[in-house]
Amino acid sequence: DGRSNECCREKFYVDFKDIAWDDWIISPKGYYANFCTGSCQGTILPRYHHTSVLQRVALSQKDRETRLKLTPCCTPTKMSALSMLYFDNDGYIFNKNLPNMKVDACGCS
């Protein structure tokens, strides 16, 4: 389909009914949690000295398994909050912004 396998964000919708949370979450009914996927092979990350050293070691390895272990991972680089209206254990209604609920961007680290 011509899609790249490089590190990127994939849209992923979580319906609270599917995970049996619809009995205590009033709103929203679900949200785009999203996730990171893809390869970071060949990505050079000079951000940390530690990473630079490990990448040079990985590139010099003939053993595939060791190279893969030392390859950077595709992970969230930006997250955002989700505003949620819900019942607590005592039946009181709360409206809270829950941090780090949505993946907005991904990168290799």
Residue pairs with C-beta under 8 A, 6 or more apart in sequence:
4 38
5 38
5 39
6 38
6 39
7 36
7 37
7 38
7 39
7 40
7 43
7 74
7 106
7 107
7 108
8 36
8 37
8 38
8 74
8 106
9 34
9 35
9 36
9 103
9 104
9 105
9 106
10 34
10 35
10 36
10 37
11 32
11 34
12 32
12 33
12 34
12 35
13 30
13 31
13 32
13 33
14 30
14 31
14 32
14 33
15 29
15 30
16 22
16 25
16 28
16 29
16 30
17 29
17 30
18 30
22 29
24 86
24 87
25 84
25 85
25 86
26 85
26 86
26 87
26 93
27 84
27 85
28 82
28 84
31 82
31 101
31 102
32 102
33 101
33 102
33 103
34 102
34 103
34 104
35 103
36 74
36 75
36 76
36 103
36 106
37 74
37 106
38 74
38 106
39 74
40 71
40 72
40 73
40 74
40 108
41 71
43 72
43 108
44 55
45 51
45 52
45 55
45 72
45 108
45 109
46 52
47 109
51 72
51 109
54 70
55 70
55 72
57 70
58 66
58 67
58 70
58 71
59 67
61 67
61 70
72 108
72 109
73 108
73 109
74 106
74 107
74 108
75 106
75 107
75 108
75 109
76 103
76 104
76 105
76 106
77 105
77 106
77 107
77 109
78 103
78 104
78 105
79 99
79 100
79 101
79 102
79 103
79 104
80 100
80 101
80 102
80 104
81 97
81 98
81 99
81 100
81 101
81 102
82 97
82 98
82 101
82 102
83 95
83 96
83 97
83 98
84 95
84 96
84 97
84 98
85 93
85 94
85 95
86 93
86 94
86 96
87 93
87 94
88 94
